[in-house]
Amino acid sequence: MLRSPILRRALATVALLGGALVLPIGASDVASALVRFRSDVTASTALRVSSSVLRIDPQPGSTTGAILVGTVDYRAAARTRADGEVVLTVEAQSDVPALDGPGGGREAVIEFAGIGDGARGGVLRRAVPQVAGRWIGSGVRSGQLVFRLRGDAGAAGAVVPLRFVISLP
């Protein structure tokens, strides 16, 4: 009688292998099976931005041209179906017209231009998302948004918080 479990396993393995080696193998001994596999991948997004605030320096006097007020680099990643749309939006979280200078007759407007694959330009509006990028399908997109102020910035300057959203409509 074998008391050691290791010895019993070793003898059982040898007996099994020895028996398998002497069995004749023919073409009729091959088995096959059809395995169906289905995977549901959920849609997901990720977004990184270099800044979520535009700082507008005080501008003495009236300006006639556009003033560069900032750039925001972004990295947008999405997992969606092959023909799924991916949209990046930006919106101002404060009133842009509040930047009017004293006695300034022109309303201050912040425009943005997109640089990169699928990036777009537009005009910032408070609480109204503006499309800053649009793509089809999954992947990672990187780009830059360049913001310029047109109109009077005022002697005090301003800070304009931004909200960026990536969505799969």
C-alpha atoms as one frame of an Amber mdcrd trajectory, in Angstrom:
protein
   0.000   0.000   0.000   1.375   3.410  -1.029   1.121   6.049   1.669   2.932
   8.933   0.032   0.589  11.120  -2.068   3.471  12.217  -4.278   4.413   8.611
  -5.066   0.775   7.732  -5.810   0.463  10.682  -8.218   3.712   9.786  -9.954
   2.600   6.151 -10.501  -0.841   7.270 -11.713   0.771   9.646 -14.204   3.120
   6.945 -15.508   0.219   4.497 -15.882  -1.868   7.075 -17.717   0.953   8.036
 -20.071   1.911   4.454 -20.656  -1.653   3.558 -21.555  -2.007   6.547 -23.847
   1.178   5.727 -25.698   0.074   2.252 -26.686  -3.368   3.263 -27.995  -3.531
   3.414 -31.763  -4.509   6.804 -33.128  -6.440   7.019 -36.363  -8.130   9.769
 -38.364 -11.474   8.864 -36.861 -10.165   9.691 -33.365 -10.052  13.462 -34.107
 -12.846  15.524 -32.600 -13.827  19.069 -33.396 -16.243  21.520 -31.882 -17.690
  24.855 -32.892 -17.273  27.500 -30.232 -19.189  30.758 -30.564 -17.754  33.812
 -28.868 -19.477  37.149 -28.404 -18.001  40.183 -26.723 -19.837  43.377 -25.904
 -17.395  46.237 -25.450 -18.853  49.259 -23.734 -18.205  52.692 -25.132 -15.844
  54.869 -23.129 -14.090  58.223 -23.318 -11.156  59.968 -21.678 -10.064  63.575
 -22.009  -7.011  65.475 -20.774  -6.572  69.220 -21.226  -3.566  71.368 -20.355
  -5.708  74.119 -18.812  -9.335  74.862 -18.082  -8.900  78.609 -17.535  -8.138
  81.517 -19.856  -6.333  84.439 -18.194  -6.820  87.712 -20.009  -4.239  90.316
 -19.074  -5.344  93.921 -18.573  -5.307  95.867 -21.828  -4.837  99.630 -21.431
  -6.721 101.581 -24.065  -8.591 100.137 -26.985  -7.213  97.339 -29.124  -8.035
  96.963 -32.783  -6.799  93.466 -33.509  -7.173  90.064 -31.931  -5.161  89.366
 -28.776  -3.853  85.879 -28.057  -5.249  84.911 -24.642  -4.193  81.288 -24.420
  -3.756  77.850 -25.897  -5.078  74.559 -24.600  -3.546  71.246 -25.615  -5.875
  68.251 -25.488  -5.718  64.493 -25.756  -9.081  62.864 -26.424  -9.541  59.089
 -26.406 -12.707  57.219 -27.284 -13.827  53.631 -27.711 -16.943  53.366 -29.819
 -18.339  51.395 -32.746 -16.533  51.690 -36.099 -18.902  54.356 -37.460 -19.512
  56.044 -34.094 -19.151  59.804 -33.844 -16.908  61.419 -31.211 -17.443  65.101
 -30.352 -15.276  67.466 -28.290 -17.010  70.616 -27.038 -15.850  73.701 -25.150
 -17.905  76.354 -23.399 -17.205  79.448 -21.313 -18.298  79.205 -17.694 -18.571
  82.994 -17.281 -19.971  85.834 -19.340 -17.552  86.899 -22.031 -19.337  90.258
 -22.688 -18.448  91.256 -19.091 -14.951  91.916 -20.446 -16.099  95.144 -22.137
 -13.810  98.016 -21.309 -15.103 101.196 -19.756 -16.973 103.091 -22.423 -16.098
 100.409 -24.937 -18.707 100.120 -27.611 -17.528  96.754 -28.867 -18.534  93.553
 -27.172 -15.612  91.335 -26.274 -15.640  88.008 -28.082 -13.306  85.057 -27.596
 -12.727  83.051 -30.755 -10.912  79.745 -30.929  -9.153  77.926 -33.750  -8.477
  74.199 -33.713  -5.188  72.643 -34.750  -5.015  68.885 -35.362  -6.985  66.025
 -36.874 -10.712  66.826 -36.695 -10.215  70.046 -34.695 -12.538  72.969 -35.418
 -12.879  76.626 -34.593 -15.688  78.756 -33.257 -16.726  81.430 -30.782 -17.002
  80.813 -27.025 -20.412  81.310 -25.475 -21.446  81.000 -21.864 -23.199  77.708
 -21.079 -23.539  76.871 -24.782 -21.219  74.048 -25.881 -19.331  74.799 -29.088
 -17.936  71.961 -31.198 -14.131  72.054 -31.032 -13.483  68.645 -32.620 -15.358
  65.863 -34.387 -14.147  62.379 -35.359 -15.486  59.044 -36.527 -14.507  55.799
 -34.794 -12.323  54.800 -31.881  -8.850  56.110 -31.232  -6.778  58.822 -29.608
  -6.693  62.336 -31.021  -4.376  65.120 -29.895  -4.614  68.752 -30.832  -4.579
  72.328 -29.695  -7.142  75.096 -29.348  -5.861  78.662 -29.759  -8.010  81.362
 -28.111  -8.031  85.010 -29.252  -9.914  87.979 -27.847 -11.593  90.497 -30.152
 -12.972  93.653 -28.621 -12.102  95.565 -25.477 -10.614  93.490 -22.670 -10.883
  96.273 -20.126  -8.304  97.691 -17.788  -8.812  94.973 -15.153  -8.443  91.888
 -17.337 -10.389  88.737 -16.566 -10.334  85.030 -15.904 -12.643  82.846 -17.989
 -13.135  79.271 -16.768 -13.700  76.711 -19.531 -15.574  73.428 -19.595 -14.440
  70.691 -22.021 -16.564  67.603 -22.735 -15.963  64.606 -24.967 -19.098  62.701
 -25.904 -20.385  59.878 -28.080 -23.725  61.178 -29.411
